[in-house]
Every structure is written in C-alpha cells, then in structure tokens.
C-alpha cells in the first residue's frame, strides 16, 4: 500500500539515500549534482526537511518517491511556488507514485501560492505527460539549461495556475 506524507528531520537518512540515487542515476533530471550533495551532513538534510515541505511516498515502510515545494519569499514573487526534486525509485515506477506526489504538493501549495512552477528535462516525455494531466502548461523552453560534461540539457518550463476560479 502506498502512503504519502510530509517528510521530517527523522526521515533525513532515507530521503538523502533516495535523492542521491536519483542524482546518480539521472543527472540530467536535476539542477543539483551527486558530487555537490554526496558529502552533505545528515544534520543539514534534516534541517532542510524541517524547514521545507517535502512529500515522501512510502511502500511497506520504504521511501520510494519524493517531491519538494519551495515558496518564493520576496514581496514581489511570494505568490509563486516551485516544485523541485521529484524522483521515484525505478522499481516503483508505474505504481502511481508520481501522481500521488504531485497531488500532495499541489494540495499543499493551494491557498499559499497562485502559480506553481516546475522545470523538466525537455526529453522526459513521461514526466511532461504527468504534469500536463494535472493541468500544467508549457510557458517556455530553456535551451542548454544544464551542462553535464560536454553535453547540454534543455528544460521545459511549466506552470499551473492555482488561483480560485
């Protein structure tokens, strides 16, 4: 059975292990890198989980998916939130984990922000399709957004309007 809940400081070990696996296996899917995060102290990760909203999906007590929400803090941009760090363990793909995580983050963002933004590797058709099912719309393409070695990754910019109808 799948369960989605907010991750807290006590989840830092499981969260960090899953995040590092995602960074290692899919470096083109994240703005951060395994090299930047591999030596991050667990206490720093625990503090970040307490300070931010990160949804985790568990199956039989094991963390198999994560997604974060960051709200802008400046006066002129705090009406916007950003979904970040979405990752589902490869063994759990096809179970609806991504759908549950995105739904949880949208629910958390609703009433807090008007626009919910995300970026996704332009070649990741599966993720793009998921986001479009939730109503996210494309609003731009960031060419050469990420540089990995000598290669580049284009990122699609997507937005969901959360203002009440």
N, C-alpha and C positions, 0 to 999 in steps of 0.2 A: 504494500500500500504506500502511495506517495503522500508525503506531508510537506507543506511549505510553511515556513515560519521565519521570523526575523532572527538573524544570527547575532549573537552577543560575544563578549570577550572570551567566554569559556569555549567558544567554537573556533578560536583562532587557529589551533593546530590543524583541524580538519579543513577549514577554509583555506589556509595557506597551502596545504598539500594539494588541494584541488586546483587552486589558482596557478600554482607553479606547474602542475601537469598541463594545464591549458596553455600557459605561456611557452612551454617547451614543445608541445605537440603542434600548436597552431600559432606560431609567432606573427603571422600575417593578420591575425584577428584582433590584436591588442595594440594599443599605443605604448604600453609598457613592455619590458622585455624580461625574460627569465634572469638574465645577468643582473639587471637592476634590482630584482626582488628576492633573489635566492638567499641572500645573506641578511635579509630584513629580520630584526629581532622579533620573536613571537609576541613580546610585550607591545611592540609598536603596532602589530596587526590587531591585537586585542583592543588597544585603544581606538584604532580606526573603526573597528566593528561597533564599539560602544557609541562612537560619535556620529556614525552614518547609518543609513538604512541599507542593509544588505539582506536580501531574501535568500534563503537556502532551501533546497528541496532534498528531502531525505527519503530513502527507501530502505526499509528494515534497519533503521538507525544509522545508515551510512549516508554521508553527504554526497550527492550525485549531481547537483546543479547549483549555480549561484548567479545572482544579478544584483547590481547596486543602483542606488538612486542618489544623485547629488543635486542639491538645490543651490542655485546661484545666490550669492549673499549681498551683492551690491544693490543699492536702491533701484537702479535702472534695469537690472537684469533678474531680480529675485522672483519675477513672475515665470521664470523658466527653470526647468529641471532637466537633468541629463541621466539617461540610463547608461550604465557602464559595466564593464567586466562580466558580461554574460558568458557563461560557459556551462556545458553539460558534458559529463563524462561520456566518452564514446560508447561504453557498454550500456548506457541508459538512454541513448537516442532512440526516438521512435515511440517513447512511452508517454509523451505529452508533458515532459518536464519543462521544456522551453515555454510552452503555452501557460503553464501554471506560474512560472516565474514572472513572465511578462504581465500576466493578470495581477499578480500580487504587487508588482512595482507600480502599475497604473493605479491600482486601488489606493496605495499609499500616497501617490502623487496627487490624486484627485482632491480638490479643495485646498491644496497647498500651492500648486502652480497652474498656470494657464496653458503653457506649452511644454510638451515633453519631447526632448530631442534625443537622437542617438546617431551614431555613425556605424556603418557596417562595411566590411570589405565588399567592393562592388562585384566581385566574382562569387560571393556567397549566396547563391540563389535560394537555398533552403531558408536561411535566416531572413532574407529580404521578404520572402513569401510569408513567413510567420508574422513579421512586423506589419505587413500590408493587411493581413487578416484582422489585426487589431485596429486598423484604421490609420496607421502611419502613412504619410505621404512623402514622396521624394521632394526635396527642395533644392538640391544641388549635388554636384559631383566634385569632390576634392581630388584633383589629379596629383599623383605622386605624394599622397598624404603621409605614407610611411616609407622609410627606406630601410631595407633589410639587406645588408651586404651591398651588392651592386644592383639589386632589384628594387622595384617600387611597387607599392600597393595603392590603388585608387580606392577612395572611400565614398560611399553614397551617404548623403546627409538626409535624414528623415525626421519628420515632426508629426506629433499628434496634438490636436487642439483639444484641451480639456475644459474649455470654458463651458459653463452651463448653456444648454440650448435655449 
